[in-house]
Amino acid sequence: MQAAGLFALGHDNAPIAKELRVSVRSAQRLHQAWEHGGASAFGVEGPASRHAAPARFQPPGPVPPGGGA
């Protein structure tokens, strides 16, 4: 993750937040996680688009006879 490299170089949270387009508070949380567990502490497996969308974002399935309600 890009943030881990920037933290390792000693960059401050504000410039990292600006570069990553997140809030300074989010950068602070990432930095704290990195300090406690390195890049693996971020728990990131890849781009979010690779994960299935939650059910609320899935198109509705077929409606059972009688309306299903």
Distance bins in CASP14 RR format, pairs under 12 A and 6 or more apart:
PFRMAT RR
TARGET T0000
AUTHOR 0000-0000-0000
RMODE 2
METHOD distances of the structure
MODEL  1
1 7 0 0 0 0 1 0 0 0 0 0 0
1 8 0 0 0 0 0 1 0 0 0 0 0
1 16 0 0 0 0 0 1 0 0 0 0 0
1 20 0 0 0 0 1 0 0 0 0 0 0
1 30 0 0 0 0 1 0 0 0 0 0 0
1 31 0 0 0 0 0 1 0 0 0 0 0
1 33 0 0 0 0 0 1 0 0 0 0 0
1 34 0 0 0 0 1 0 0 0 0 0 0
1 38 0 0 0 0 1 0 0 0 0 0 0
1 39 1 0 1 0 0 0 0 0 0 0 0
1 40 0 0 0 0 1 0 0 0 0 0 0
1 41 0 0 0 0 0 1 0 0 0 0 0
1 42 1 0 1 0 0 0 0 0 0 0 0
1 43 0 0 0 0 1 0 0 0 0 0 0
1 44 1 0 1 0 0 0 0 0 0 0 0
1 45 0 0 0 0 0 1 0 0 0 0 0
1 46 0 0 0 0 1 0 0 0 0 0 0
1 47 0 0 0 0 0 1 0 0 0 0 0
2 8 0 0 0 0 0 1 0 0 0 0 0
2 9 0 0 0 0 0 1 0 0 0 0 0
2 11 0 0 0 0 0 1 0 0 0 0 0
2 16 0 0 0 0 1 0 0 0 0 0 0
2 19 1 0 0 1 0 0 0 0 0 0 0
2 20 1 0 0 1 0 0 0 0 0 0 0
2 21 0 0 0 0 0 1 0 0 0 0 0
2 22 0 0 0 0 0 1 0 0 0 0 0
2 27 0 0 0 0 0 1 0 0 0 0 0
2 30 0 0 0 0 0 1 0 0 0 0 0
2 34 0 0 0 0 0 1 0 0 0 0 0
2 39 0 0 0 0 1 0 0 0 0 0 0
2 42 0 0 0 0 0 1 0 0 0 0 0
2 44 0 0 0 0 0 1 0 0 0 0 0
3 9 0 0 0 0 0 1 0 0 0 0 0
3 10 0 0 0 0 0 1 0 0 0 0 0
3 11 0 0 0 0 1 0 0 0 0 0 0
3 13 0 0 0 0 1 0 0 0 0 0 0
3 15 0 0 0 0 0 1 0 0 0 0 0
3 16 1 0 0 1 0 0 0 0 0 0 0
3 17 0 0 0 0 1 0 0 0 0 0 0
3 19 0 0 0 0 1 0 0 0 0 0 0
3 20 1 0 0 1 0 0 0 0 0 0 0
3 21 0 0 0 0 0 1 0 0 0 0 0
3 22 0 0 0 0 1 0 0 0 0 0 0
3 26 0 0 0 0 1 0 0 0 0 0 0
3 27 1 0 0 1 0 0 0 0 0 0 0
3 28 0 0 0 0 0 1 0 0 0 0 0
3 29 0 0 0 0 0 1 0 0 0 0 0
3 30 1 0 1 0 0 0 0 0 0 0 0
3 31 1 0 0 1 0 0 0 0 0 0 0
3 32 0 0 0 0 0 1 0 0 0 0 0
3 33 0 0 0 0 1 0 0 0 0 0 0
3 34 1 0 0 1 0 0 0 0 0 0 0
3 35 0 0 0 0 0 1 0 0 0 0 0
3 38 0 0 0 0 0 1 0 0 0 0 0
3 39 0 0 0 0 1 0 0 0 0 0 0
3 41 0 0 0 0 0 1 0 0 0 0 0
3 42 1 0 0 1 0 0 0 0 0 0 0
3 43 0 0 0 0 0 1 0 0 0 0 0
3 44 0 0 0 0 1 0 0 0 0 0 0
4 10 0 0 0 0 0 1 0 0 0 0 0
4 11 0 0 0 0 0 1 0 0 0 0 0
4 16 0 0 0 0 0 1 0 0 0 0 0
4 20 0 0 0 0 0 1 0 0 0 0 0
4 27 0 0 0 0 0 1 0 0 0 0 0
4 30 0 0 0 0 1 0 0 0 0 0 0
4 31 0 0 0 0 1 0 0 0 0 0 0
4 33 0 0 0 0 1 0 0 0 0 0 0
4 34 1 0 1 0 0 0 0 0 0 0 0
4 35 0 0 0 0 0 1 0 0 0 0 0
4 37 0 0 0 0 1 0 0 0 0 0 0
4 38 1 0 0 1 0 0 0 0 0 0 0
4 39 1 1 0 0 0 0 0 0 0 0 0
4 40 0 0 0 0 1 0 0 0 0 0 0
4 41 0 0 0 0 1 0 0 0 0 0 0
4 42 1 0 0 1 0 0 0 0 0 0 0
4 43 0 0 0 0 0 1 0 0 0 0 0
4 44 0 0 0 0 1 0 0 0 0 0 0
5 11 0 0 0 0 1 0 0 0 0 0 0
5 16 0 0 0 0 1 0 0 0 0 0 0
5 19 0 0 0 0 0 1 0 0 0 0 0
5 20 0 0 0 0 0 1 0 0 0 0 0
5 30 0 0 0 0 0 1 0 0 0 0 0
5 31 0 0 0 0 0 1 0 0 0 0 0
5 34 0 0 0 0 1 0 0 0 0 0 0
5 38 0 0 0 0 0 1 0 0 0 0 0
5 39 1 0 0 1 0 0 0 0 0 0 0
5 42 0 0 0 0 0 1 0 0 0 0 0
6 12 0 0 0 0 1 0 0 0 0 0 0
6 13 0 0 0 0 1 0 0 0 0 0 0
6 14 0 0 0 0 0 1 0 0 0 0 0
6 15 1 0 0 1 0 0 0 0 0 0 0
6 16 1 0 1 0 0 0 0 0 0 0 0
6 17 0 0 0 0 0 1 0 0 0 0 0
6 18 0 0 0 0 0 1 0 0 0 0 0
6 19 1 0 0 1 0 0 0 0 0 0 0
6 20 0 0 0 0 1 0 0 0 0 0 0
6 27 0 0 0 0 1 0 0 0 0 0 0
6 30 0 0 0 0 1 0 0 0 0 0 0
6 31 0 0 0 0 1 0 0 0 0 0 0
6 34 0 0 0 0 1 0 0 0 0 0 0
6 39 0 0 0 0 0 1 0 0 0 0 0
7 13 0 0 0 0 1 0 0 0 0 0 0
7 15 0 0 0 0 0 1 0 0 0 0 0
7 16 1 0 0 1 0 0 0 0 0 0 0
7 17 0 0 0 0 0 1 0 0 0 0 0
7 19 0 0 0 0 0 1 0 0 0 0 0
7 20 0 0 0 0 0 1 0 0 0 0 0
7 27 0 0 0 0 1 0 0 0 0 0 0
7 28 0 0 0 0 0 1 0 0 0 0 0
7 29 0 0 0 0 0 1 0 0 0 0 0
7 30 1 0 0 1 0 0 0 0 0 0 0
7 31 1 0 1 0 0 0 0 0 0 0 0
7 32 0 0 0 0 0 1 0 0 0 0 0
7 33 0 0 0 0 1 0 0 0 0 0 0
7 34 1 0 1 0 0 0 0 0 0 0 0
7 35 1 0 0 1 0 0 0 0 0 0 0
7 36 0 0 0 0 0 1 0 0 0 0 0
7 37 0 0 0 0 0 1 0 0 0 0 0
7 38 0 0 0 0 1 0 0 0 0 0 0
7 39 0 0 0 0 1 0 0 0 0 0 0
7 41 0 0 0 0 0 1 0 0 0 0 0
7 42 0 0 0 0 0 1 0 0 0 0 0
8 16 0 0 0 0 0 1 0 0 0 0 0
8 31 0 0 0 0 0 1 0 0 0 0 0
8 34 0 0 0 0 1 0 0 0 0 0 0
8 35 0 0 0 0 0 1 0 0 0 0 0
8 38 0 0 0 0 1 0 0 0 0 0 0
8 39 0 0 0 0 1 0 0 0 0 0 0
9 15 0 0 0 0 0 1 0 0 0 0 0
9 16 0 0 0 0 1 0 0 0 0 0 0
9 19 0 0 0 0 0 1 0 0 0 0 0
9 34 0 0 0 0 0 1 0 0 0 0 0
10 16 0 0 0 0 1 0 0 0 0 0 0
10 31 0 0 0 0 1 0 0 0 0 0 0
10 34 0 0 0 0 0 1 0 0 0 0 0
10 35 0 0 0 0 0 1 0 0 0 0 0
11 17 0 0 0 0 0 1 0 0 0 0 0
11 18 0 0 0 0 0 1 0 0 0 0 0
11 19 0 0 0 0 1 0 0 0 0 0 0
11 20 0 0 0 0 0 1 0 0 0 0 0
11 27 0 0 0 0 1 0 0 0 0 0 0
11 30 0 0 0 0 0 1 0 0 0 0 0
11 31 0 0 0 0 1 0 0 0 0 0 0
11 34 0 0 0 0 0 1 0 0 0 0 0
12 18 0 0 0 0 0 1 0 0 0 0 0
12 19 0 0 0 0 0 1 0 0 0 0 0
12 24 0 0 0 0 1 0 0 0 0 0 0
12 27 0 0 0 0 1 0 0 0 0 0 0
12 28 0 0 0 0 0 1 0 0 0 0 0
12 31 0 0 0 0 1 0 0 0 0 0 0
13 19 0 0 0 0 0 1 0 0 0 0 0
13 20 0 0 0 0 0 1 0 0 0 0 0
13 22 0 0 0 0 1 0 0 0 0 0 0
13 23 0 0 0 0 1 0 0 0 0 0 0
13 24 1 0 1 0 0 0 0 0 0 0 0
13 25 0 0 0 0 1 0 0 0 0 0 0
13 26 0 0 0 0 1 0 0 0 0 0 0
13 27 1 0 1 0 0 0 0 0 0 0 0
13 28 1 0 1 0 0 0 0 0 0 0 0
13 29 0 0 0 0 1 0 0 0 0 0 0
13 30 0 0 0 0 1 0 0 0 0 0 0
13 31 1 0 1 0 0 0 0 0 0 0 0
13 32 0 0 0 0 1 0 0 0 0 0 0
13 34 0 0 0 0 0 1 0 0 0 0 0
13 35 0 0 0 0 0 1 0 0 0 0 0
14 20 0 0 0 0 0 1 0 0 0 0 0
14 22 0 0 0 0 0 1 0 0 0 0 0
14 23 0 0 0 0 0 1 0 0 0 0 0
14 24 1 0 1 0 0 0 0 0 0 0 0
14 25 0 0 0 0 0 1 0 0 0 0 0
14 26 0 0 0 0 0 1 0 0 0 0 0
14 27 1 0 0 1 0 0 0 0 0 0 0
14 28 0 0 0 0 1 0 0 0 0 0 0
14 31 0 0 0 0 0 1 0 0 0 0 0
15 22 0 0 0 0 0 1 0 0 0 0 0
15 24 0 0 0 0 1 0 0 0 0 0 0
15 27 0 0 0 0 1 0 0 0 0 0 0
15 31 0 0 0 0 0 1 0 0 0 0 0
16 22 0 0 0 0 1 0 0 0 0 0 0
16 23 0 0 0 0 0 1 0 0 0 0 0
16 24 0 0 0 0 1 0 0 0 0 0 0
16 25 0 0 0 0 0 1 0 0 0 0 0
16 26 0 0 0 0 1 0 0 0 0 0 0
16 27 1 0 1 0 0 0 0 0 0 0 0
16 28 0 0 0 0 1 0 0 0 0 0 0
16 29 0 0 0 0 0 1 0 0 0 0 0
16 30 1 0 0 1 0 0 0 0 0 0 0
16 31 1 0 0 1 0 0 0 0 0 0 0
16 34 0 0 0 0 0 1 0 0 0 0 0
17 23 1 0 0 1 0 0 0 0 0 0 0
17 24 1 0 1 0 0 0 0 0 0 0 0
17 25 0 0 0 0 1 0 0 0 0 0 0
17 26 1 0 0 1 0 0 0 0 0 0 0
17 27 1 1 0 0 0 0 0 0 0 0 0
17 28 0 0 0 0 1 0 0 0 0 0 0
17 29 0 0 0 0 0 1 0 0 0 0 0
17 30 0 0 0 0 1 0 0 0 0 0 0
17 31 0 0 0 0 1 0 0 0 0 0 0
18 24 0 0 0 0 1 0 0 0 0 0 0
18 26 0 0 0 0 0 1 0 0 0 0 0
18 27 0 0 0 0 1 0 0 0 0 0 0
19 27 0 0 0 0 1 0 0 0 0 0 0
19 30 0 0 0 0 0 1 0 0 0 0 0
20 26 0 0 0 0 1 0 0 0 0 0 0
20 27 1 0 0 1 0 0 0 0 0 0 0
20 29 0 0 0 0 0 1 0 0 0 0 0
20 30 0 0 0 0 1 0 0 0 0 0 0
20 31 0 0 0 0 0 1 0 0 0 0 0
20 42 0 0 0 0 0 1 0 0 0 0 0
21 27 0 0 0 0 0 1 0 0 0 0 0
22 28 0 0 0 0 1 0 0 0 0 0 0
22 29 0 0 0 0 1 0 0 0 0 0 0
22 30 1 0 0 1 0 0 0 0 0 0 0
22 31 0 0 0 0 0 1 0 0 0 0 0
23 29 0 0 0 0 1 0 0 0 0 0 0
23 30 0 0 0 0 0 1 0 0 0 0 0
24 30 0 0 0 0 0 1 0 0 0 0 0
24 31 0 0 0 0 0 1 0 0 0 0 0
25 31 0 0 0 0 0 1 0 0 0 0 0
25 32 0 0 0 0 0 1 0 0 0 0 0
26 32 0 0 0 0 0 1 0 0 0 0 0
26 33 0 0 0 0 0 1 0 0 0 0 0
26 42 0 0 0 0 0 1 0 0 0 0 0
27 33 0 0 0 0 0 1 0 0 0 0 0
27 34 0 0 0 0 0 1 0 0 0 0 0
28 34 0 0 0 0 0 1 0 0 0 0 0
28 35 0 0 0 0 0 1 0 0 0 0 0
29 35 0 0 0 0 0 1 0 0 0 0 0
29 36 0 0 0 0 0 1 0 0 0 0 0
29 41 0 0 0 0 0 1 0 0 0 0 0
29 42 0 0 0 0 0 1 0 0 0 0 0
30 36 0 0 0 0 0 1 0 0 0 0 0
30 37 0 0 0 0 0 1 0 0 0 0 0
30 38 0 0 0 0 0 1 0 0 0 0 0
30 39 0 0 0 0 1 0 0 0 0 0 0
30 41 0 0 0 0 1 0 0 0 0 0 0
30 42 1 0 0 1 0 0 0 0 0 0 0
30 43 0 0 0 0 0 1 0 0 0 0 0
30 44 0 0 0 0 0 1 0 0 0 0 0
31 37 0 0 0 0 0 1 0 0 0 0 0
31 38 0 0 0 0 0 1 0 0 0 0 0
31 39 0 0 0 0 0 1 0 0 0 0 0
31 41 0 0 0 0 0 1 0 0 0 0 0
31 42 0 0 0 0 0 1 0 0 0 0 0
32 38 0 0 0 0 0 1 0 0 0 0 0
32 41 0 0 0 0 1 0 0 0 0 0 0
32 42 0 0 0 0 0 1 0 0 0 0 0
33 39 0 0 0 0 1 0 0 0 0 0 0
33 40 0 0 0 0 1 0 0 0 0 0 0
33 41 1 0 1 0 0 0 0 0 0 0 0
33 42 1 0 0 1 0 0 0 0 0 0 0
33 43 0 0 0 0 1 0 0 0 0 0 0
33 44 0 0 0 0 0 1 0 0 0 0 0
34 40 0 0 0 0 1 0 0 0 0 0 0
34 41 1 0 0 1 0 0 0 0 0 0 0
34 42 1 0 0 1 0 0 0 0 0 0 0
34 43 0 0 0 0 0 1 0 0 0 0 0
34 44 0 0 0 0 0 1 0 0 0 0 0
35 41 0 0 0 0 1 0 0 0 0 0 0
35 42 0 0 0 0 0 1 0 0 0 0 0
36 42 0 0 0 0 0 1 0 0 0 0 0
37 43 0 0 0 0 0 1 0 0 0 0 0
38 44 0 0 0 0 0 1 0 0 0 0 0
44 50 0 0 0 0 0 1 0 0 0 0 0
44 51 0 0 0 0 0 1 0 0 0 0 0
45 51 0 0 0 0 1 0 0 0 0 0 0
48 54 0 0 0 0 0 1 0 0 0 0 0
51 57 0 0 0 0 0 1 0 0 0 0 0
52 58 0 0 0 0 1 0 0 0 0 0 0
53 59 0 0 0 0 1 0 0 0 0 0 0
55 61 0 0 0 0 0 1 0 0 0 0 0
60 67 0 0 0 0 0 1 0 0 0 0 0
60 68 0 0 0 0 0 1 0 0 0 0 0
61 67 0 0 0 0 0 1 0 0 0 0 0
61 68 0 0 0 0 0 1 0 0 0 0 0
62 68 0 0 0 0 0 1 0 0 0 0 0
63 69 0 0 0 0 1 0 0 0 0 0 0
END
